[in-house]
């Protein structure tokens, strides 16, 4: 899908007449992040996955990016496909995008599931260091540290094939795209926007998540009227590590 300054790579799967579920990926991944959920979700939903600007098959436009920019990308994708309303789920940066959509384009949103995410990350100096490191030394400079935050030590030891896949994904990420999107995470602050969200909301957080600890998910749920939170045993990429728990939660939430 072509934007004025970029192109977005996307996939549509599932029954043509089913409600649409838009899935947004985390920083440093692509739409394949959602493979553990696809078989179950596409039995009941029309699933639209896309690579966030700067990631995967989408183009790398000049950065830094903002969350407003990434949110508008998602709206433009829906517009291009003639989709007036959709459910939204996202992991990490994708969860921030879901929150942005529900607070800034509420007429387009049915339900949201922000997963393993935050309304405000903070620690700009850490992000600045990471951005500078990637710009100077490429993705290889941060891969192992990122994987340690993404998955618990137990899961990393038990799932070497998954670790190899995500290591390959990270190493293939354009450094300029990763750095530009990291700036969006660094700068975003949705805390004041939470009270504007009226869409039914399921927050999923990981008990072992060091990047966006459970308190971040609890703060999102507390800020959105009627929101529900579920904790699972996983770190940051919990839809993969705890797919056995996350997939049924998403399926039940978006189909009832």
C-alpha positions, 0 to 999 in steps of 0.5 A: 500500500502506497503512502505519500512518503512510504509503502506498507507491506500487508497481508489479509487472511481469513473469511472475506465477510468476517469482522476485521482484526488489524494486528500491529507488530512490535519494534524490531519484528515484522508481521510474522510475529503473529504466526502463533495466533493466525490459525485460530484467529483466521477461523473467525476473523478477517486478519489484516497484518502489516509491517510498521513503517521501517520494518520488514517489507515496508519502506524505510522513510527518513526518521525519526518517526512519531507515534502519530505518524505510525497511527496515521499509517494504520488509518491510511491502510484501513482507508486503502482497503475500504475498511471503516471499522476494525478490532485492533491488537498490537504488541509493544510498539503495536500496542501503543499504535492500538492505544493511539487509534482508540484515542485519536480515531475512535470511530474506526475502532471496535475493540482493542487489545494492547499487549506487552506495552506501555502508555509511557516508556520514559528513560530517553537516555537509554533509547538515545544510546540504543539509537546511537549504537544501532546507527554506528554499529548496526543491528548486530550491536543490540541483538543479544540484549534485545532477545534477553528482554524479549524472552525469559531465560527459560524460554530461550533455552527451551526454544532454540529454533524460535530464538534463531528465527527472531535473531535472524529477523532482528539482524535483517531489520534495517538499522535506519528503520529500527532507529527511527521507530525507536524514537517513536517509542522514546517520545510517545506519551499516551497517559492523558489519552487513556481516559478518552478511550471508549472501545472495549479493552483487553490489556495483556501483560507478562509477569516476566516482562522487563521492557514493559513490566506488569505495572505498565499494563496495570496503568493502562487498564486503570486509565481506560474505563471498563478495561480488563487486564490479564497477566501471563507467564512470559516476557516482552514477546509474550504472544510467542512465548505464552501463545497457549495463553494469549491466543485463547484470550484474544480469540474470546475477546474479539469474537464475543 
